[in-house]
Amino acid sequence: MIFSSKEKSSLSYFFRPLGCLILSIVAVFLYFCEIKNKCNSMQPRILKSALYNFHIIGLMLTLKFILSAQKNNILASFAIIISVFIIFVLYKMAVHFCETEFNGIIKYGQAFSYIFLLYFFGSIVSSIVIFIYTSFIDTNFLGMTLEQVLKMYDDMKIPLDDKMSKILDTIYKPTTYSFVNVFFSMIIAAFWGLILAAFVKKEKSIFEK
């Protein structure tokens, strides 16, 4: 089959960003695998368990996005419920990890690392789905979202110059939007990791020492 120059351009538009996203994710995955090989005897267990269980968080984050993307108040309410449930699941998974891998004794830093990695790897799954959804399923989603953002700026009487408009236009493209999602997910992962780790950690008492 021979593609015309226009078809080739269209294919390149869709598949080049997807290829960049997949390669970047593979690079991140290989980086953490390299960390895994260099860590001490405790850290590999954290990474191994996170790599084994992150799909649970990834599926929940994906479902949350899909529900919130439908622009339906009822579905949006379910998305909020899922957001809360994700926090609960992170906590329960961290507690289970503590009990099964560390015999109920885990340091704050170890609990934080596990929770952070679970959410981070899960966000990569959801970002791939976001890219596919915004590129092939609902191609108008990001455009409509950008219009809402611009309307919000207009309602707040905040002027936007050409440079800022171009930045916003770039952000609300499938590839950039997916990467931004991973970046902000890292911040969220760190935030909840810091909080939940305080409840999960359990160190030996002075009498056990």
C-alpha positions as CSV (number, residue, x, y, z in Angstrom):
1,M,0.0,0.0,0.0
2,I,1.4,3.4,-1.0
3,F,0.4,6.4,1.1
4,S,0.1,9.9,-0.3
5,S,2.2,12.7,1.2
6,K,-0.9,14.0,3.1
7,E,-1.6,10.5,4.5
8,K,2.0,10.1,5.5
9,S,1.9,13.5,7.3
10,S,-1.3,12.4,9.1
11,L,0.3,9.1,10.2
12,S,3.4,10.9,11.3
13,Y,1.3,13.3,13.4
14,F,-0.3,10.5,15.3
15,F,2.4,7.9,15.6
16,R,5.5,10.1,16.2
17,P,4.3,11.6,19.5
18,L,3.1,8.1,20.6
19,G,6.5,6.7,19.8
20,C,8.2,9.5,21.8
21,L,5.9,8.8,24.7
22,I,6.5,5.1,24.7
23,L,10.3,5.5,24.4
24,S,10.3,7.9,27.3
25,I,8.3,5.5,29.4
26,V,10.6,2.7,28.5
27,A,13.6,4.9,29.4
28,V,12.1,5.6,32.8
29,F,11.3,1.9,33.3
30,L,14.9,0.9,32.4
31,Y,16.2,3.6,34.7
32,F,14.3,2.2,37.7
33,C,15.4,-1.3,36.7
34,E,19.0,-0.1,36.9
35,I,18.3,1.4,40.3
36,K,16.8,-2.0,41.3
37,N,20.1,-3.8,40.4
38,K,22.2,-1.3,42.4
39,C,20.0,-1.0,45.5
40,N,20.7,-2.9,48.7
41,S,18.7,-6.0,49.8
42,M,15.7,-4.1,51.1
43,Q,15.2,-1.6,48.2
44,P,14.7,-4.2,45.5
45,R,11.8,-5.6,47.4
46,I,10.1,-2.1,47.3
47,L,10.7,-1.7,43.6
48,K,9.8,-5.3,42.7
49,S,6.5,-5.1,44.7
50,A,5.6,-1.7,43.2
51,L,6.3,-3.0,39.7
52,Y,4.1,-6.0,40.4
53,N,1.1,-4.0,41.9
54,F,1.2,-0.6,40.2
55,H,-1.4,-1.7,37.6
56,I,-4.1,-1.5,40.3
57,I,-3.5,2.2,40.8
58,G,-3.0,2.6,37.0
59,L,-6.5,1.2,36.3
60,M,-8.1,3.3,39.0
61,L,-6.4,6.5,37.7
62,T,-7.5,5.6,34.1
63,L,-11.1,5.0,35.2
64,K,-11.0,8.3,37.1
65,F,-9.9,10.2,33.9
66,I,-12.4,8.5,31.6
67,L,-15.3,9.3,34.0
68,S,-14.2,12.9,34.4
69,A,-13.7,13.3,30.7
70,Q,-17.4,12.7,29.9
71,K,-18.5,16.1,31.2
72,N,-21.3,14.6,33.2
73,N,-22.0,15.7,36.7
74,I,-22.9,12.2,37.9
75,L,-19.9,10.6,36.4
76,A,-17.7,13.4,37.7
77,S,-19.0,12.6,41.2
78,F,-17.9,9.0,40.7
79,A,-14.5,10.2,39.6
80,I,-14.2,12.1,42.9
81,I,-15.1,9.0,44.8
82,I,-12.5,7.1,42.9
83,S,-9.9,9.7,43.8
84,V,-10.7,9.2,47.5
85,F,-10.7,5.4,47.1
86,I,-7.2,5.6,45.5
87,I,-5.8,7.1,48.7
88,F,-7.4,4.3,50.7
89,V,-6.1,1.6,48.4
90,L,-2.6,3.1,48.5
91,Y,-2.7,3.0,52.3
92,K,-4.0,-0.6,52.4
93,M,-1.4,-1.8,49.9
94,A,1.4,-0.1,51.8
95,V,0.2,-1.8,55.1
96,H,0.0,-5.2,53.3
97,F,3.5,-4.7,51.9
98,C,4.8,-3.8,55.4
99,E,3.3,-6.9,56.9
100,T,4.3,-9.4,54.1
101,E,7.8,-8.1,53.1
102,F,9.1,-6.5,56.4
103,N,7.3,-8.5,59.0
104,G,5.2,-5.5,60.2
105,I,8.3,-3.3,60.7
106,I,9.0,-0.6,58.1
107,K,10.7,2.8,58.1
108,Y,9.1,6.0,57.0
109,G,11.4,6.3,54.0
110,Q,10.6,2.8,52.9
111,A,6.9,3.3,53.2
112,F,7.2,6.6,51.3
113,S,9.2,5.0,48.5
114,Y,6.7,2.3,48.0
115,I,3.6,4.6,48.0
116,F,5.4,7.0,45.6
117,L,6.4,4.3,43.2
118,L,2.9,2.8,43.1
119,Y,1.3,6.1,42.2
120,F,4.1,7.1,39.8
121,F,4.1,3.9,37.8
122,G,0.3,3.9,37.9
123,S,0.3,7.5,36.4
124,I,2.4,6.2,33.5
125,V,-0.4,3.7,32.7
126,S,-3.1,6.4,32.9
127,S,-1.0,8.8,30.8
128,I,-0.7,6.2,27.9
129,V,-4.5,5.9,28.1
130,I,-4.9,9.7,28.1
131,F,-2.7,10.0,25.0
132,I,-4.7,7.3,23.2
133,Y,-8.1,8.8,24.3
134,T,-7.2,12.4,23.3
135,S,-5.5,11.3,20.0
136,F,-7.9,8.8,18.6
137,I,-11.2,8.5,20.7
138,D,-12.2,12.0,21.6
139,T,-10.0,14.4,19.6
140,N,-12.1,17.4,20.7
141,F,-11.5,16.8,24.4
142,L,-8.3,18.9,24.8
143,G,-9.6,21.6,22.5
144,M,-12.8,22.0,24.6
145,T,-10.7,21.9,27.8
146,L,-8.5,24.7,26.4
147,E,-11.5,26.8,25.6
148,Q,-12.8,26.4,29.2
149,V,-9.3,27.5,30.5
150,L,-9.3,30.5,28.2
151,K,-12.8,31.4,29.2
152,M,-11.8,31.2,32.9
153,Y,-8.9,33.6,32.2
154,D,-11.3,35.9,30.4
155,D,-13.8,35.8,33.3
156,M,-11.1,36.6,35.7
157,K,-9.9,39.5,33.5
158,I,-6.4,38.1,33.2
159,P,-4.8,39.2,29.9
160,L,-3.0,36.6,27.8
161,D,-0.2,37.6,25.4
162,D,0.7,35.6,22.3
163,K,3.5,33.8,24.1
164,M,1.2,32.6,26.9
165,S,-1.4,31.6,24.4
166,K,1.1,29.5,22.5
167,I,2.3,27.8,25.7
168,L,-1.3,26.9,26.6
169,D,-1.9,25.7,23.1
170,T,1.2,23.5,23.3
171,I,0.2,22.1,26.8
172,Y,-3.2,21.0,25.5
173,K,-1.8,18.7,22.8
174,P,-2.0,14.9,23.4
175,T,1.7,14.3,23.9
176,T,2.4,17.3,26.1
177,Y,-0.8,16.8,28.1
178,S,0.3,13.2,28.8
179,F,3.7,14.2,30.0
180,V,2.3,17.0,32.2
181,N,0.0,14.4,33.7
182,V,3.0,12.3,34.7
183,F,4.8,15.4,36.1
184,F,1.9,16.5,38.3
185,S,1.2,12.9,39.3
186,M,4.7,12.8,40.7
187,I,3.9,15.8,42.9
188,I,0.6,14.1,44.0
189,A,2.5,10.9,44.7
190,A,5.0,12.7,46.8
191,F,2.3,14.6,48.7
192,W,0.3,11.5,49.6
193,G,3.4,9.5,50.1
194,L,4.6,11.9,52.8
195,I,1.2,11.8,54.6
196,L,0.4,8.1,54.3
197,A,3.9,6.9,55.2
198,A,3.5,8.5,58.6
199,F,0.6,6.2,59.2
200,V,2.1,3.1,57.7
201,K,5.6,3.3,59.3
202,K,6.2,1.0,62.2
203,E,9.6,0.7,63.8
204,K,10.8,-1.5,66.6
205,S,10.2,-0.2,70.1
206,I,13.1,0.5,72.5
207,F,12.2,-2.8,74.3
208,E,12.5,-4.9,71.1
209,K,15.8,-3.3,70.3
